[in-house]
Amino acid sequence: MAARYPDSRGHRSHEYQTITQVLGGGAFAFVAVVAYWILALTLANHMKSDLVPQDKAAATKSAM
């Protein structure tokens, strides 16, 4: 637990800064992935309305 407190010069230890940076990077990555999935699912939901209905799609199929 000594890594949590500043050293005699008032600076935090390098080990504490590294752990903080790793945890901060992981939290940022997690939030970025969640935001991406929310955006992707929202766009996918909006794109469904642009698809051709089944009855019109069946009329355009060839006889082969």
PDBQT receptor file of N, H, CA, C and O in Angstrom, charges set to zero:
ATOM      1  N   MET A   1       0.804  -1.196   0.000  1.00  0.00    +0.000 N 
ATOM      2  CA  MET A   1       0.000   0.000   0.000  1.00  0.00    +0.000 C 
ATOM      3  C   MET A   1       0.847   1.259   0.000  1.00  0.00    +0.000 C 
ATOM      4  O   MET A   1       0.309   2.360  -0.119  1.00  0.00    +0.000 OA
ATOM      5  N   ALA A   2       2.143   1.124   0.129  1.00  0.00    +0.000 N 
ATOM      6  H   ALA A   2       2.579   0.229   0.226  1.00  0.00    +0.000 HD
ATOM      7  CA  ALA A   2       2.996   2.303   0.172  1.00  0.00    +0.000 C 
ATOM      8  C   ALA A   2       2.993   3.061  -1.150  1.00  0.00    +0.000 C 
ATOM      9  O   ALA A   2       3.337   4.242  -1.191  1.00  0.00    +0.000 OA
ATOM     10  N   ALA A   3       2.609   2.392  -2.225  1.00  0.00    +0.000 N 
ATOM     11  H   ALA A   3       2.329   1.433  -2.193  1.00  0.00    +0.000 HD
ATOM     12  CA  ALA A   3       2.624   3.038  -3.534  1.00  0.00    +0.000 C 
ATOM     13  C   ALA A   3       1.533   4.094  -3.675  1.00  0.00    +0.000 C 
ATOM     14  O   ALA A   3       1.582   4.918  -4.587  1.00  0.00    +0.000 OA
ATOM     15  N   ARG A   4       0.553   4.073  -2.781  1.00  0.00    +0.000 N 
ATOM     16  H   ARG A   4       0.513   3.403  -2.040  1.00  0.00    +0.000 HD
ATOM     17  CA  ARG A   4      -0.545   5.031  -2.890  1.00  0.00    +0.000 C 
ATOM     18  C   ARG A   4      -0.153   6.418  -2.408  1.00  0.00    +0.000 C 
ATOM     19  O   ARG A   4      -0.772   7.406  -2.803  1.00  0.00    +0.000 OA
ATOM     20  N   TYR A   5       0.849   6.506  -1.574  1.00  0.00    +0.000 N 
ATOM     21  H   TYR A   5       1.352   5.703  -1.252  1.00  0.00    +0.000 HD
ATOM     22  CA  TYR A   5       1.203   7.784  -0.960  1.00  0.00    +0.000 C 
ATOM     23  C   TYR A   5       2.402   8.407  -1.660  1.00  0.00    +0.000 C 
ATOM     24  O   TYR A   5       3.261   7.685  -2.167  1.00  0.00    +0.000 OA
ATOM     25  N   PRO A   6       2.477   9.728  -1.697  1.00  0.00    +0.000 N 
ATOM     26  CA  PRO A   6       3.626  10.389  -2.317  1.00  0.00    +0.000 C 
ATOM     27  C   PRO A   6       4.927  10.046  -1.593  1.00  0.00    +0.000 C 
ATOM     28  O   PRO A   6       4.923   9.755  -0.397  1.00  0.00    +0.000 OA
ATOM     29  N   ASP A   7       6.033  10.081  -2.323  1.00  0.00    +0.000 N 
ATOM     30  H   ASP A   7       6.036  10.317  -3.295  1.00  0.00    +0.000 HD
ATOM     31  CA  ASP A   7       7.322   9.831  -1.693  1.00  0.00    +0.000 C 
ATOM     32  C   ASP A   7       7.786  11.084  -0.955  1.00  0.00    +0.000 C 
ATOM     33  O   ASP A   7       7.026  12.043  -0.819  1.00  0.00    +0.000 OA
ATOM     34  N   SER A   8       9.013  11.078  -0.485  1.00  0.00    +0.000 N 
ATOM     35  H   SER A   8       9.630  10.299  -0.595  1.00  0.00    +0.000 HD
ATOM     36  CA  SER A   8       9.502  12.180   0.340  1.00  0.00    +0.000 C 
ATOM     37  C   SER A   8       9.552  13.497  -0.423  1.00  0.00    +0.000 C 
ATOM     38  O   SER A   8       9.535  14.559   0.198  1.00  0.00    +0.000 OA
ATOM     39  N   ARG A   9       9.613  13.457  -1.747  1.00  0.00    +0.000 N 
ATOM     40  H   ARG A   9       9.627  12.594  -2.251  1.00  0.00    +0.000 HD
ATOM     41  CA  ARG A   9       9.651  14.683  -2.549  1.00  0.00    +0.000 C 
ATOM     42  C   ARG A   9       8.252  15.142  -2.955  1.00  0.00    +0.000 C 
ATOM     43  O   ARG A   9       8.120  16.148  -3.652  1.00  0.00    +0.000 OA
ATOM     44  N   GLY A  10       7.211  14.431  -2.537  1.00  0.00    +0.000 N 
ATOM     45  H   GLY A  10       7.318  13.614  -1.970  1.00  0.00    +0.000 HD
ATOM     46  CA  GLY A  10       5.854  14.818  -2.866  1.00  0.00    +0.000 C 
ATOM     47  C   GLY A  10       5.364  14.265  -4.190  1.00  0.00    +0.000 C 
ATOM     48  O   GLY A  10       4.319  14.686  -4.687  1.00  0.00    +0.000 OA
ATOM     49  N   HIS A  11       6.106  13.326  -4.770  1.00  0.00    +0.000 N 
ATOM     50  H   HIS A  11       6.954  12.985  -4.366  1.00  0.00    +0.000 HD
ATOM     51  CA  HIS A  11       5.717  12.740  -6.049  1.00  0.00    +0.000 C 
ATOM     52  C   HIS A  11       5.140  11.353  -5.812  1.00  0.00    +0.000 C 
ATOM     53  O   HIS A  11       5.554  10.654  -4.887  1.00  0.00    +0.000 OA
ATOM     54  N   ARG A  12       4.215  10.968  -6.621  1.00  0.00    +0.000 N 
ATOM     55  H   ARG A  12       3.879  11.537  -7.373  1.00  0.00    +0.000 HD
ATOM     56  CA  ARG A  12       3.695   9.605  -6.524  1.00  0.00    +0.000 C 
ATOM     57  C   ARG A  12       4.684   8.651  -7.171  1.00  0.00    +0.000 C 
ATOM     58  O   ARG A  12       5.429   9.030  -8.075  1.00  0.00    +0.000 OA
ATOM     59  N   SER A  13       4.686   7.430  -6.707  1.00  0.00    +0.000 N 
ATOM     60  H   SER A  13       4.081   7.122  -5.973  1.00  0.00    +0.000 HD
ATOM     61  CA  SER A  13       5.635   6.459  -7.250  1.00  0.00    +0.000 C 
ATOM     62  C   SER A  13       5.270   6.102  -8.687  1.00  0.00    +0.000 C 
ATOM     63  O   SER A  13       4.122   6.260  -9.103  1.00  0.00    +0.000 OA
ATOM     64  N   HIS A  14       6.245   5.625  -9.432  1.00  0.00    +0.000 N 
ATOM     65  H   HIS A  14       7.177   5.497  -9.094  1.00  0.00    +0.000 HD
ATOM     66  CA  HIS A  14       6.044   5.242 -10.836  1.00  0.00    +0.000 C 
ATOM     67  C   HIS A  14       5.076   4.074 -10.936  1.00  0.00    +0.000 C 
ATOM     68  O   HIS A  14       4.279   4.006 -11.872  1.00  0.00    +0.000 OA
ATOM     69  N   GLU A  15       5.139   3.153  -9.979  1.00  0.00    +0.000 N 
ATOM     70  H   GLU A  15       5.787   3.208  -9.219  1.00  0.00    +0.000 HD
ATOM     71  CA  GLU A  15       4.266   1.982 -10.007  1.00  0.00    +0.000 C 
ATOM     72  C   GLU A  15       2.797   2.401  -9.897  1.00  0.00    +0.000 C 
ATOM     73  O   GLU A  15       1.944   1.860 -10.600  1.00  0.00    +0.000 OA
ATOM     74  N   TYR A  16       2.506   3.347  -9.031  1.00  0.00    +0.000 N 
ATOM     75  H   TYR A  16       3.200   3.787  -8.459  1.00  0.00    +0.000 HD
ATOM     76  CA  TYR A  16       1.125   3.809  -8.868  1.00  0.00    +0.000 C 
ATOM     77  C   TYR A  16       0.639   4.495 -10.140  1.00  0.00    +0.000 C 
ATOM     78  O   TYR A  16      -0.513   4.311 -10.533  1.00  0.00    +0.000 OA
ATOM     79  N   GLN A  17       1.478   5.267 -10.778  1.00  0.00    +0.000 N 
ATOM     80  H   GLN A  17       2.414   5.416 -10.459  1.00  0.00    +0.000 HD
ATOM     81  CA  GLN A  17       1.080   5.941 -12.010  1.00  0.00    +0.000 C 
ATOM     82  C   GLN A  17       0.820   4.927 -13.124  1.00  0.00    +0.000 C 
ATOM     83  O   GLN A  17      -0.116   5.098 -13.905  1.00  0.00    +0.000 OA
ATOM     84  N   THR A  18       1.616   3.898 -13.205  1.00  0.00    +0.000 N 
ATOM     85  H   THR A  18       2.377   3.759 -12.570  1.00  0.00    +0.000 HD
ATOM     86  CA  THR A  18       1.442   2.885 -14.241  1.00  0.00    +0.000 C 
ATOM     87  C   THR A  18       0.118   2.139 -14.054  1.00  0.00    +0.000 C 
ATOM     88  O   THR A  18      -0.614   1.918 -15.019  1.00  0.00    +0.000 OA
ATOM     89  N   ILE A  19      -0.183   1.757 -12.825  1.00  0.00    +0.000 N 
ATOM     90  H   ILE A  19       0.412   1.937 -12.042  1.00  0.00    +0.000 HD
ATOM     91  CA  ILE A  19      -1.440   1.056 -12.553  1.00  0.00    +0.000 C 
ATOM     92  C   ILE A  19      -2.617   1.960 -12.882  1.00  0.00    +0.000 C 
ATOM     93  O   ILE A  19      -3.606   1.509 -13.460  1.00  0.00    +0.000 OA
ATOM     94  N   THR A  20      -2.517   3.219 -12.522  1.00  0.00    +0.000 N 
ATOM     95  H   THR A  20      -1.713   3.586 -12.053  1.00  0.00    +0.000 HD
ATOM     96  CA  THR A  20      -3.584   4.173 -12.801  1.00  0.00    +0.000 C 
ATOM     97  C   THR A  20      -3.778   4.339 -14.304  1.00  0.00    +0.000 C 
ATOM     98  O   THR A  20      -4.910   4.414 -14.782  1.00  0.00    +0.000 OA
ATOM     99  N   GLN A  21      -2.692   4.395 -15.037  1.00  0.00    +0.000 N 
ATOM    100  H   GLN A  21      -1.773   4.334 -14.648  1.00  0.00    +0.000 HD
ATOM    101  CA  GLN A  21      -2.793   4.553 -16.487  1.00  0.00    +0.000 C 
ATOM    102  C   GLN A  21      -3.411   3.316 -17.132  1.00  0.00    +0.000 C 
ATOM    103  O   GLN A  21      -4.204   3.442 -18.065  1.00  0.00    +0.000 OA
ATOM    104  N   VAL A  22      -3.068   2.141 -16.659  1.00  0.00    +0.000 N 
ATOM    105  H   VAL A  22      -2.424   2.038 -15.901  1.00  0.00    +0.000 HD
ATOM    106  CA  VAL A  22      -3.631   0.904 -17.209  1.00  0.00    +0.000 C 
ATOM    107  C   VAL A  22      -5.123   0.832 -16.909  1.00  0.00    +0.000 C 
ATOM    108  O   VAL A  22      -5.918   0.497 -17.787  1.00  0.00    +0.000 OA
ATOM    109  N   LEU A  23      -5.505   1.144 -15.681  1.00  0.00    +0.000 N 
ATOM    110  H   LEU A  23      -4.859   1.416 -14.968  1.00  0.00    +0.000 HD
ATOM    111  CA  LEU A  23      -6.921   1.112 -15.328  1.00  0.00    +0.000 C 
ATOM    112  C   LEU A  23      -7.702   2.182 -16.102  1.00  0.00    +0.000 C 
ATOM    113  O   LEU A  23      -8.824   1.939 -16.545  1.00  0.00    +0.000 OA
ATOM    114  N   GLY A  24      -7.108   3.347 -16.256  1.00  0.00    +0.000 N 
ATOM    115  H   GLY A  24      -6.196   3.544 -15.896  1.00  0.00    +0.000 HD
ATOM    116  CA  GLY A  24      -7.755   4.408 -17.021  1.00  0.00    +0.000 C 
ATOM    117  C   GLY A  24      -7.909   4.024 -18.487  1.00  0.00    +0.000 C 
ATOM    118  O   GLY A  24      -8.948   4.287 -19.092  1.00  0.00    +0.000 OA
ATOM    119  N   GLY A  25      -6.890   3.409 -19.055  1.00  0.00    +0.000 N 
ATOM    120  H   GLY A  25      -6.046   3.195 -18.563  1.00  0.00    +0.000 HD
ATOM    121  CA  GLY A  25      -6.961   2.957 -20.437  1.00  0.00    +0.000 C 
ATOM    122  C   GLY A  25      -8.006   1.872 -20.629  1.00  0.00    +0.000 C 
ATOM    123  O   GLY A  25      -8.729   1.869 -21.625  1.00  0.00    +0.000 OA
ATOM    124  N   GLY A  26      -8.086   0.958 -19.686  1.00  0.00    +0.000 N 
ATOM    125  H   GLY A  26      -7.499   0.960 -18.877  1.00  0.00    +0.000 HD
ATOM    126  CA  GLY A  26      -9.097  -0.093 -19.756  1.00  0.00    +0.000 C 
ATOM    127  C   GLY A  26     -10.509   0.462 -19.651  1.00  0.00    +0.000 C 
ATOM    128  O   GLY A  26     -11.411   0.028 -20.367  1.00  0.00    +0.000 OA
ATOM    129  N   ALA A  27     -10.694   1.421 -18.755  1.00  0.00    +0.000 N 
ATOM    130  H   ALA A  27      -9.962   1.773 -18.173  1.00  0.00    +0.000 HD
ATOM    131  CA  ALA A  27     -12.014   2.048 -18.616  1.00  0.00    +0.000 C 
ATOM    132  C   ALA A  27     -12.387   2.806 -19.882  1.00  0.00    +0.000 C 
ATOM    133  O   ALA A  27     -13.535   2.748 -20.323  1.00  0.00    +0.000 OA
ATOM    134  N   PHE A  28     -11.434   3.513 -20.467  1.00  0.00    +0.000 N 
ATOM    135  H   PHE A  28     -10.502   3.561 -20.109  1.00  0.00    +0.000 HD
ATOM    136  CA  PHE A  28     -11.698   4.235 -21.712  1.00  0.00    +0.000 C 
ATOM    137  C   PHE A  28     -12.070   3.264 -22.828  1.00  0.00    +0.000 C 
ATOM    138  O   PHE A  28     -13.012   3.513 -23.580  1.00  0.00    +0.000 OA
ATOM    139  N   ALA A  29     -11.336   2.161 -22.938  1.00  0.00    +0.000 N 
ATOM    140  H   ALA A  29     -10.570   1.959 -22.327  1.00  0.00    +0.000 HD
ATOM    141  CA  ALA A  29     -11.618   1.175 -23.983  1.00  0.00    +0.000 C 
ATOM    142  C   ALA A  29     -13.010   0.566 -23.795  1.00  0.00    +0.000 C 
ATOM    143  O   ALA A  29     -13.740   0.371 -24.767  1.00  0.00    +0.000 OA
ATOM    144  N   PHE A  30     -13.373   0.269 -22.561  1.00  0.00    +0.000 N 
ATOM    145  H   PHE A  30     -12.780   0.427 -21.772  1.00  0.00    +0.000 HD
ATOM    146  CA  PHE A  30     -14.688  -0.295 -22.282  1.00  0.00    +0.000 C 
ATOM    147  C   PHE A  30     -15.796   0.670 -22.685  1.00  0.00    +0.000 C 
ATOM    148  O   PHE A  30     -16.766   0.273 -23.332  1.00  0.00    +0.000 OA
ATOM    149  N   VAL A  31     -15.652   1.928 -22.306  1.00  0.00    +0.000 N 
ATOM    150  H   VAL A  31     -14.865   2.250 -21.781  1.00  0.00    +0.000 HD
ATOM    151  CA  VAL A  31     -16.660   2.941 -22.664  1.00  0.00    +0.000 C 
ATOM    152  C   VAL A  31     -16.721   3.118 -24.176  1.00  0.00    +0.000 C 
ATOM    153  O   VAL A  31     -17.807   3.284 -24.732  1.00  0.00    +0.000 OA
ATOM    154  N   ALA A  32     -15.569   3.084 -24.853  1.00  0.00    +0.000 N 
ATOM    155  H   ALA A  32     -14.687   2.949 -24.402  1.00  0.00    +0.000 HD
ATOM    156  CA  ALA A  32     -15.547   3.233 -26.309  1.00  0.00    +0.000 C 
ATOM    157  C   ALA A  32     -16.264   2.070 -26.988  1.00  0.00    +0.000 C 
ATOM    158  O   ALA A  32     -16.998   2.286 -27.953  1.00  0.00    +0.000 OA
ATOM    159  N   VAL A  33     -16.071   0.856 -26.513  1.00  0.00    +0.000 N 
ATOM    160  H   VAL A  33     -15.475   0.681 -25.730  1.00  0.00    +0.000 HD
ATOM    161  CA  VAL A  33     -16.729  -0.312 -27.102  1.00  0.00    +0.000 C 
ATOM    162  C   VAL A  33     -18.238  -0.252 -26.880  1.00  0.00    +0.000 C 
ATOM    163  O   VAL A  33     -19.014  -0.545 -27.789  1.00  0.00    +0.000 OA
ATOM    164  N   VAL A  34     -18.650   0.127 -25.679  1.00  0.00    +0.000 N 
ATOM    165  H   VAL A  34     -18.019   0.365 -24.940  1.00  0.00    +0.000 HD
ATOM    166  CA  VAL A  34     -20.088   0.235 -25.397  1.00  0.00    +0.000 C 
ATOM    167  C   VAL A  34     -20.718   1.321 -26.273  1.00  0.00    +0.000 C 
ATOM    168  O   VAL A  34     -21.804   1.122 -26.818  1.00  0.00    +0.000 OA
ATOM    169  N   ALA A  35     -20.052   2.452 -26.407  1.00  0.00    +0.000 N 
ATOM    170  H   ALA A  35     -19.170   2.613 -25.964  1.00  0.00    +0.000 HD
ATOM    171  CA  ALA A  35     -20.574   3.537 -27.253  1.00  0.00    +0.000 C 
ATOM    172  C   ALA A  35     -20.653   3.088 -28.712  1.00  0.00    +0.000 C 
ATOM    173  O   ALA A  35     -21.614   3.417 -29.408  1.00  0.00    +0.000 OA
ATOM    174  N   TYR A  36     -19.660   2.347 -29.175  1.00  0.00    +0.000 N 
ATOM    175  H   TYR A  36     -18.880   2.080 -28.610  1.00  0.00    +0.000 HD
ATOM    176  CA  TYR A  36     -19.674   1.839 -30.554  1.00  0.00    +0.000 C 
ATOM    177  C   TYR A  36     -20.870   0.913 -30.782  1.00  0.00    +0.000 C 
ATOM    178  O   TYR A  36     -21.569   1.035 -31.788  1.00  0.00    +0.000 OA
ATOM    179  N   TRP A  37     -21.106  -0.013 -29.848  1.00  0.00    +0.000 N 
ATOM    180  H   TRP A  37     -20.539  -0.112 -29.031  1.00  0.00    +0.000 HD
ATOM    181  CA  TRP A  37     -22.211  -0.949 -30.010  1.00  0.00    +0.000 C 
ATOM    182  C   TRP A  37     -23.552  -0.231 -29.970  1.00  0.00    +0.000 C 
ATOM    183  O   TRP A  37     -24.461  -0.582 -30.722  1.00  0.00    +0.000 OA
ATOM    184  N   ILE A  38     -23.689   0.762 -29.109  1.00  0.00    +0.000 N 
ATOM    185  H   ILE A  38     -22.951   1.048 -28.498  1.00  0.00    +0.000 HD
ATOM    186  CA  ILE A  38     -24.940   1.530 -29.076  1.00  0.00    +0.000 C 
ATOM    187  C   ILE A  38     -25.151   2.221 -30.412  1.00  0.00    +0.000 C 
ATOM    188  O   ILE A  38     -26.255   2.194 -30.956  1.00  0.00    +0.000 OA
ATOM    189  N   LEU A  39     -24.107   2.837 -30.944  1.00  0.00    +0.000 N 
ATOM    190  H   LEU A  39     -23.210   2.858 -30.502  1.00  0.00    +0.000 HD
ATOM    191  CA  LEU A  39     -24.204   3.505 -32.241  1.00  0.00    +0.000 C 
ATOM    192  C   LEU A  39     -24.518   2.505 -33.348  1.00  0.00    +0.000 C 
ATOM    193  O   LEU A  39     -25.379   2.767 -34.188  1.00  0.00    +0.000 OA
ATOM    194  N   ALA A  40     -23.835   1.368 -33.363  1.00  0.00    +0.000 N 
ATOM    195  H   ALA A  40     -23.136   1.155 -32.681  1.00  0.00    +0.000 HD
ATOM    196  CA  ALA A  40     -24.044   0.369 -34.412  1.00  0.00    +0.000 C 
ATOM    197  C   ALA A  40     -25.459  -0.197 -34.367  1.00  0.00    +0.000 C 
ATOM    198  O   ALA A  40     -26.088  -0.368 -35.411  1.00  0.00    +0.000 OA
ATOM    199  N   LEU A  41     -25.963  -0.487 -33.176  1.00  0.00    +0.000 N 
ATOM    200  H   LEU A  41     -25.452  -0.348 -32.328  1.00  0.00    +0.000 HD
ATOM    201  CA  LEU A  41     -27.317  -1.025 -33.072  1.00  0.00    +0.000 C 
ATOM    202  C   LEU A  41     -28.368   0.015 -33.437  1.00  0.00    +0.000 C 
ATOM    203  O   LEU A  41     -29.395  -0.315 -34.031  1.00  0.00    +0.000 OA
ATOM    204  N   THR A  42     -28.112   1.267 -33.082  1.00  0.00    +0.000 N 
ATOM    205  H   THR A  42     -27.278   1.535 -32.599  1.00  0.00    +0.000 HD
ATOM    206  CA  THR A  42     -29.043   2.332 -33.443  1.00  0.00    +0.000 C 
ATOM    207  C   THR A  42     -29.091   2.512 -34.953  1.00  0.00    +0.000 C 
ATOM    208  O   THR A  42     -30.172   2.637 -35.528  1.00  0.00    +0.000 OA
ATOM    209  N   LEU A  43     -27.933   2.526 -35.598  1.00  0.00    +0.000 N 
ATOM    210  H   LEU A  43     -27.054   2.424 -35.130  1.00  0.00    +0.000 HD
ATOM    211  CA  LEU A  43     -27.905   2.668 -37.055  1.00  0.00    +0.000 C 
ATOM    212  C   LEU A  43     -28.540   1.464 -37.738  1.00  0.00    +0.000 C 
ATOM    213  O   LEU A  43     -29.249   1.623 -38.731  1.00  0.00    +0.000 OA
ATOM    214  N   ALA A  44     -28.298   0.275 -37.226  1.00  0.00    +0.000 N 
ATOM    215  H   ALA A  44     -27.721   0.146 -36.419  1.00  0.00    +0.000 HD
ATOM    216  CA  ALA A  44     -28.879  -0.925 -37.822  1.00  0.00    +0.000 C 
ATOM    217  C   ALA A  44     -30.403  -0.878 -37.713  1.00  0.00    +0.000 C 
ATOM    218  O   ALA A  44     -31.107  -1.298 -38.631  1.00  0.00    +0.000 OA
ATOM    219  N   ASN A  45     -30.901  -0.374 -36.609  1.00  0.00    +0.000 N 
ATOM    220  H   ASN A  45     -30.329  -0.033 -35.863  1.00  0.00    +0.000 HD
ATOM    221  CA  ASN A  45     -32.344  -0.278 -36.427  1.00  0.00    +0.000 C 
ATOM    222  C   ASN A  45     -32.948   0.733 -37.402  1.00  0.00    +0.000 C 
ATOM    223  O   ASN A  45     -34.039   0.506 -37.926  1.00  0.00    +0.000 OA
ATOM    224  N   HIS A  46     -32.268   1.821 -37.644  1.00  0.00    +0.000 N 
ATOM    225  H   HIS A  46     -31.383   2.005 -37.217  1.00  0.00    +0.000 HD
ATOM    226  CA  HIS A  46     -32.759   2.828 -38.579  1.00  0.00    +0.000 C 
ATOM    227  C   HIS A  46     -32.643   2.359 -40.031  1.00  0.00    +0.000 C 
ATOM    228  O   HIS A  46     -33.447   2.765 -40.871  1.00  0.00    +0.000 OA
ATOM    229  N   MET A  47     -31.668   1.522 -40.337  1.00  0.00    +0.000 N 
ATOM    230  H   MET A  47     -31.015   1.192 -39.656  1.00  0.00    +0.000 HD
ATOM    231  CA  MET A  47     -31.474   1.049 -41.702  1.00  0.00    +0.000 C 
ATOM    232  C   MET A  47     -32.539   0.028 -42.099  1.00  0.00    +0.000 C 
ATOM    233  O   MET A  47     -32.806  -0.141 -43.289  1.00  0.00    +0.000 OA
ATOM    234  N   LYS A  48     -33.149  -0.650 -41.140  1.00  0.00    +0.000 N 
ATOM    235  H   LYS A  48     -32.932  -0.512 -40.173  1.00  0.00    +0.000 HD
ATOM    236  CA  LYS A  48     -34.169  -1.652 -41.460  1.00  0.00    +0.000 C 
ATOM    237  C   LYS A  48     -35.336  -1.038 -42.217  1.00  0.00    +0.000 C 
ATOM    238  O   LYS A  48     -35.946  -1.699 -43.058  1.00  0.00    +0.000 OA
ATOM    239  N   SER A  49     -35.649   0.200 -41.932  1.00  0.00    +0.000 N 
ATOM    240  H   SER A  49     -35.154   0.737 -41.249  1.00  0.00    +0.000 HD
ATOM    241  CA  SER A  49     -36.776   0.837 -42.610  1.00  0.00    +0.000 C 
ATOM    242  C   SER A  49     -36.473   1.118 -44.080  1.00  0.00    +0.000 C 
ATOM    243  O   SER A  49     -37.388   1.362 -44.866  1.00  0.00    +0.000 OA
ATOM    244  N   ASP A  50     -35.192   1.085 -44.454  1.00  0.00    +0.000 N 
ATOM    245  H   ASP A  50     -34.448   0.887 -43.816  1.00  0.00    +0.000 HD
ATOM    246  CA  ASP A  50     -34.822   1.331 -45.845  1.00  0.00    +0.000 C 
ATOM    247  C   ASP A  50     -34.870   0.077 -46.715  1.00  0.00    +0.000 C 
ATOM    248  O   ASP A  50     -34.722   0.176 -47.933  1.00  0.00    +0.000 OA
ATOM    249  N   LEU A  51     -35.070  -1.081 -46.131  1.00  0.00    +0.000 N 
ATOM    250  H   LEU A  51     -35.190  -1.162 -45.141  1.00  0.00    +0.000 HD
ATOM    251  CA  LEU A  51     -35.093  -2.330 -46.890  1.00  0.00    +0.000 C 
ATOM    252  C   LEU A  51     -36.369  -2.435 -47.715  1.00  0.00    +0.000 C 
ATOM    253  O   LEU A  51     -37.394  -1.846 -47.373  1.00  0.00    +0.000 OA
ATOM    254  N   VAL A  52     -36.291  -3.190 -48.801  1.00  0.00    +0.000 N 
ATOM    255  H   VAL A  52     -35.458  -3.669 -49.079  1.00  0.00    +0.000 HD
ATOM    256  CA  VAL A  52     -37.449  -3.393 -49.681  1.00  0.00    +0.000 C 
ATOM    257  C   VAL A  52     -38.394  -4.392 -49.013  1.00  0.00    +0.000 C 
ATOM    258  O   VAL A  52     -37.935  -5.418 -48.512  1.00  0.00    +0.000 OA
ATOM    259  N   PRO A  53     -39.696  -4.120 -48.992  1.00  0.00    +0.000 N 
ATOM    260  CA  PRO A  53     -40.652  -5.078 -48.404  1.00  0.00    +0.000 C 
ATOM    261  C   PRO A  53     -40.631  -6.410 -49.167  1.00  0.00    +0.000 C 
ATOM    262  O   PRO A  53     -40.267  -6.453 -50.342  1.00  0.00    +0.000 OA
ATOM    263  N   GLN A  54     -41.023  -7.489 -48.489  1.00  0.00    +0.000 N 
ATOM    264  H   GLN A  54     -41.318  -7.454 -47.534  1.00  0.00    +0.000 HD
ATOM    265  CA  GLN A  54     -40.971  -8.826 -49.083  1.00  0.00    +0.000 C 
ATOM    266  C   GLN A  54     -41.871  -8.952 -50.316  1.00  0.00    +0.000 C 
ATOM    267  O   GLN A  54     -41.486  -9.621 -51.275  1.00  0.00    +0.000 OA
ATOM    268  N   ASP A  55     -43.056  -8.333 -50.322  1.00  0.00    +0.000 N 
ATOM    269  H   ASP A  55     -43.369  -7.790 -49.543  1.00  0.00    +0.000 HD
ATOM    270  CA  ASP A  55     -43.944  -8.489 -51.474  1.00  0.00    +0.000 C 
ATOM    271  C   ASP A  55     -43.370  -7.816 -52.721  1.00  0.00    +0.000 C 
ATOM    272  O   ASP A  55     -43.560  -8.320 -53.828  1.00  0.00    +0.000 OA
ATOM    273  N   LYS A  56     -42.679  -6.700 -52.569  1.00  0.00    +0.000 N 
ATOM    274  H   LYS A  56     -42.524  -6.289 -51.671  1.00  0.00    +0.000 HD
ATOM    275  CA  LYS A  56     -42.066  -6.059 -53.716  1.00  0.00    +0.000 C 
ATOM    276  C   LYS A  56     -40.797  -6.777 -54.163  1.00  0.00    +0.000 C 
ATOM    277  O   LYS A  56     -40.483  -6.816 -55.353  1.00  0.00    +0.000 OA
ATOM    278  N   ALA A  57     -40.080  -7.338 -53.217  1.00  0.00    +0.000 N 
ATOM    279  H   ALA A  57     -40.335  -7.306 -52.250  1.00  0.00    +0.000 HD
ATOM    280  CA  ALA A  57     -38.869  -8.084 -53.553  1.00  0.00    +0.000 C 
ATOM    281  C   ALA A  57     -39.203  -9.347 -54.339  1.00  0.00    +0.000 C 
ATOM    282  O   ALA A  57     -38.461  -9.718 -55.249  1.00  0.00    +0.000 OA
ATOM    283  N   ALA A  58     -40.313 -10.016 -54.004  1.00  0.00    +0.000 N 
ATOM    284  H   ALA A  58     -40.916  -9.714 -53.265  1.00  0.00    +0.000 HD
ATOM    285  CA  ALA A  58     -40.713 -11.235 -54.691  1.00  0.00    +0.000 C 
ATOM    286  C   ALA A  58     -41.122 -10.938 -56.141  1.00  0.00    +0.000 C 
ATOM    287  O   ALA A  58     -40.927 -11.784 -57.014  1.00  0.00    +0.000 OA
ATOM    288  N   ALA A  59     -41.675  -9.778 -56.406  1.00  0.00    +0.000 N 
ATOM    289  H   ALA A  59     -41.834  -9.091 -55.697  1.00  0.00    +0.000 HD
ATOM    290  CA  ALA A  59     -42.120  -9.425 -57.754  1.00  0.00    +0.000 C 
ATOM    291  C   ALA A  59     -40.948  -9.159 -58.692  1.00  0.00    +0.000 C 
ATOM    292  O   ALA A  59     -41.093  -9.271 -59.909  1.00  0.00    +0.000 OA
ATOM    293  N   THR A  60     -39.810  -8.814 -58.151  1.00  0.00    +0.000 N 
ATOM    294  H   THR A  60     -39.692  -8.723 -57.163  1.00  0.00    +0.000 HD
ATOM    295  CA  THR A  60     -38.655  -8.484 -58.992  1.00  0.00    +0.000 C 
ATOM    296  C   THR A  60     -37.740  -9.675 -59.258  1.00  0.00    +0.000 C 
ATOM    297  O   THR A  60     -36.797  -9.550 -60.039  1.00  0.00    +0.000 OA
ATOM    298  N   LYS A  61     -37.991 -10.838 -58.628  1.00  0.00    +0.000 N 
ATOM    299  H   LYS A  61     -38.758 -10.939 -57.994  1.00  0.00    +0.000 HD
ATOM    300  CA  LYS A  61     -37.155 -12.004 -58.848  1.00  0.00    +0.000 C 
ATOM    301  C   LYS A  61     -37.403 -12.576 -60.232  1.00  0.00    +0.000 C 
ATOM    302  O   LYS A  61     -38.523 -12.543 -60.741  1.00  0.00    +0.000 OA
ATOM    303  N   SER A  62     -36.344 -13.103 -60.835  1.00  0.00    +0.000 N 
ATOM    304  H   SER A  62     -35.434 -13.130 -60.421  1.00  0.00    +0.000 HD
ATOM    305  CA  SER A  62     -36.486 -13.692 -62.168  1.00  0.00    +0.000 C 
ATOM    306  C   SER A  62     -37.098 -15.091 -62.081  1.00  0.00    +0.000 C 
ATOM    307  O   SER A  62     -37.131 -15.687 -61.004  1.00  0.00    +0.000 OA
ATOM    308  N   ALA A  63     -37.567 -15.601 -63.175  1.00  0.00    +0.000 N 
ATOM    309  H   ALA A  63     -37.539 -15.117 -64.050  1.00  0.00    +0.000 HD
ATOM    310  CA  ALA A  63     -38.206 -16.924 -63.213  1.00  0.00    +0.000 C 
ATOM    311  C   ALA A  63     -37.186 -18.052 -63.138  1.00  0.00    +0.000 C 
ATOM    312  O   ALA A  63     -37.567 -19.202 -62.921  1.00  0.00    +0.000 OA
ATOM    313  N   MET A  64     -35.927 -17.763 -63.306  1.00  0.00    +0.000 N 
ATOM    314  H   MET A  64     -35.617 -16.829 -63.482  1.00  0.00    +0.000 HD
ATOM    315  CA  MET A  64     -34.904 -18.822 -63.265  1.00  0.00    +0.000 C 
ATOM    316  C   MET A  64     -34.683 -19.171 -61.868  1.00  0.00    +0.000 C 
ATOM    317  O   MET A  64     -33.864 -20.041 -61.572  1.00  0.00    +0.000 OA
TER     318      MET A  64
